[in-house]
């Protein structure tokens, strides 16, 4: 059986990787943020850009396509500018760009990136968001870290003016929904598959970061992860397992319901004027509100929804 470590060693060696010298104590001090102030608070927005596969790989849920962003990217980006925002977390469609080893399709990426430059928007580039190209398969592929690192390097070389990156979005969620909960991508349900996906995703993030730093030594990595656990204050008596489970069921959960132009479509920036409805939900979340991953399980009927 192939190992991701074997693949990394074969392509990059066993240590002292290019880009390592710019991390840790050798890292940059963070100056040069959009306002020019060190340690500045960056207020940003983002456009939903998930692209997992469902139906055992038969359907691609590309939410940029479902929001018609590929046709209306100029309008969407202009709305970011109208809102007075200087920073945008933006996901390039990884699965569409890396067509194979050393083969890339930059057509849409070049258009969107040029428009952001023109508008003076600082992007935080999100390079992997819940999916991989069809030819890679899924997160069980031990070659993923090597191929993704090559993609990160190609992006850094093509857009040298970009400084902020999220190499892999929400590693834990990606691995859990793909390999433990059986919802996306490989749709497996085992501890072995979950840990395998985690290993490959973490390695991909590390190797991708190093390839970015090789070309942009003062890059800033904006890592995005979910908060999955809460901790009780010190000294408070811990309930038994059954009591804790029961308490969790009655803990209030807050949800924002956002309107949409099309049934099942994600919210687009151009719908920002529609007021959201906020409600408090008690009880089981799955019984009241559809989980994010479960929402993506429902295929769209519009032709533009499934990208293969």
N, C-alpha and C positions, 0 to 999 in steps of 0.2 A: 504493500500500500504506500502511495506517495505521501510524503510529509511536507507541510508548508515550510518547515525549517530547511529541508533538503533543497527545495526550490529557491529559497532566499539565498542560501549558501552558494548554489550553482550560479546564480545571476549576479549577486552582490558581494560574495565573500562571507567570512564568518565574524566580521566585526570591523570597527573603524570605518563605518559607512560614510560616504560623502554627505555632508550636511550636518553630521554629528557635532562638528566643531562649533556650530552656531547655537547649540542648545545648552541647557544648564547654566553654569556660571559664565559661559561665553555668550549667553543670549543678549539680545538688545534691551535697552532700558524702557522701551515702549513709547518714546517720544515720537512726535510726528503724527498724532491722531488727527482726525478731520479738523479740529479746532486749533491744532498746533500745540495743545497743552498736554504735558505728560500726565498719565493716569486719568485722562478725561473720561467722563461717563458718555458712552455712545448710545443714543436712543435710535433704534432701527426698527424697520418693519420687514416683512418678508412675504414672498408669494409662495403658496403651497405648491410643492414640486415633487411629491412622491411618485414613484413609478414601479411598484412591485408587480409581480405576476401572480395570477390566481388560476383556478381551473387546471391545476397541474401544469402550469406554464403555457396554457393555451390562450390566455387573455392578459394583456398588459394594461394595468390601470395607470395611465399617465395623466396626472391631474393638471399639468400644464395644458395638455390637449383638451381636457374636459372643460377647462376655463377659457378655452380658445386663446390662450396666451401666445401661441406661435403665430397667430394672425394679428393679435392686438397688443403685441409687446410694447409698441411705441406708446399706445394709449395708457397701458398699465404703468409704464415707467414715468410717463408724464404726470400721472396721478401721485406717484411718490414725490415728485418734485413739487407739485401743488400743495401737498401736505406739509411742506417745509422740512422734510427729512433729508438728512445728508448721507445716511447709511442704509443699505439694503442687503439683507441676507438673501442671496440669490443662488438657486440651484441650477447649474448647467445639467442638461439631460444626458447623464453619463452613458446610458444604454444606447443612445442614438449617436453619440460622438465617437466612442472607441469601437470601430467596426471590426477590429482584429489586431493582432500584434503588429504594432507600427503603422496601423491604418486608422485614419481619423477623418471624420466629416465635421468640419467647423462652420458650415454654412450658417446655421441659425445662431450659434454661439458668437460668431463674429458680428452679426447684426446687432444682437442684444448688448454685447459688450461695448460696441462702438456707440450705441445710443446712451448707455450709462456714462461713458466718457463725455459725450456731448452735453449731457444734462448736469454734469458735475456730481454724480452720485458715486459714493464710495461703496463698492461691493464687498460683502463677506461671501466668498465663493464656497458654496456647499457642493462637494464633489461626488458624494455617494449618498443617495437618499432612499433607502429601503429597497434598492434593486440593483441588478447588474446587467450587462449586455447578454443577449441570448446565447452568444457563442461561449461565454464563460459558464453559463448554466445557473448556478446558485452559490450560496455561501458555504457549501460543503466542498467546493473545489479548492484543493491546496495550492493551486497556481494563482488564486485571486490576489494575494498580496503583491506578487511580482507584476501582474498585468496592471493592477491599480496603481502601483508605484510609477510605472511607465506613463500612465495617463496623467497622474499628478505632475510629473516632470514636463510632459508635453504642454499642459495648461500653463504652468509657470513660465515656460519658454515663450509661449504664444502671447501671453498677456503679462509682460514684465512689470507693468505699472500696478498690478494688483498686489496688495500686501496682506490682506486678511483672508483666512481660509478656515473652513470647517471640513477637514478631509473626509470624515465619515460621520454622518448624522446619527445620533442616538444608537450607539453600538448595542447596548443591552436590549432595547426594544426591537431592533432589527433581528438579532439572534433569537429572541424569545418568540416573536410572532412567526418567524420563519421556520424554526427548528424545534421549538418546545410546544407551542400552541397549535401548530399545523395550519396557520391561516394564510401565509404568503409564501411565495417563492418555492423552496423545496417542500413545504407543507409536511414536515416531519414532526413527530411527537415523542422525542426521547431525550434523555439527559446527554447521551453520547453525541447526538446531532447538535444539541444546544451548545455544549462545550466546544465542539468542533467549529461551529459557526463563530462563537466568541473568539476563539484563537485566531481564526483567519481574519476576522474583522479588526481585531486589535493589531495584528501584524500588518494588515493593510494600512491602518491609520499611521502606525509608526514609520513604515517604509515610505509611505506617501509624503509624510511630513518631512522626512529627510531629503527626499528628491526636490521638494519645494524649496527647502532651506538652501540647497545646493545652488539654486539660481536666484533666490531672494533671501539673503542672509538675515535680514531684519524682519522676516515675516512674523505675523502674529497669528497664532492658532486660537480660534474661538471654538472650543469644544462644546457640543450640545449633548446633554444627557438628561434622562428623565429622573425625577425624584420618586423612588419606589417605596421608601420606607419612612415611617415616623418613629420617633423615640419618646417615651414617656419621661417627664421630668424626674430628676433624681429624688429618691425617697418615697415616690408614690408606689403603693403596693401594686404588684403586677398581677393581673387576673389570670386565672387558669386559661388553658387553651380554648376551651369551649366558651368561657365568658368573653374572652377577647374577640372571638369570631362573632359572637352575638352583638357585642358592642360595635364592631366594625359595620355591621349591617344597618345600624341605626345612627351612624355618624353622618352628619349632613354633608352632601357633596354638591358643589356648585357647578353649574353648567351654563354655557351661553349658547343659545340656539340662534344660528345665523340664517337669514333668508337666502334663497338661491333663485336664480332665474330659471334653472332647469331642475327637474326632479333628480336628486342624487348628485348634482354637480357641486363642487366646492365653491366657497365664496371667492369672488373676484374682487380686485381692488376697486373696480368701477362701481361696485355695489356698496361702497363705504357709506353712502348717505342713508341707506336703509337702517333704521334703528334695530339693534339686536334685542331679543327678548331673553331676560335672565330669570332663571328660576332655581329654587333650592330643591334638591331631590333627596328624600330619605328612603332608606332601604337598599336593596340590591341595585347596583348601577346598571347591570345588564338587563334588569327587568324594566327599567324606565328609559334609559338612554342607550342607544346603540354604541358599542365600543368602536373606537376609530378604525381598528383593524377589521371589525365586522362590517362596517360601512363599506369598506373597500372590497369586501367579498361580493357585493351585489354588482354584477356586470351592468354596464350602461347599454341602452338600446341604440343610442345614436351612433352613427357610423364612425364619428371621430373619437369615440371613447376607447375603443380597443385598438391599440397600436401593435402590430406584429410585423 
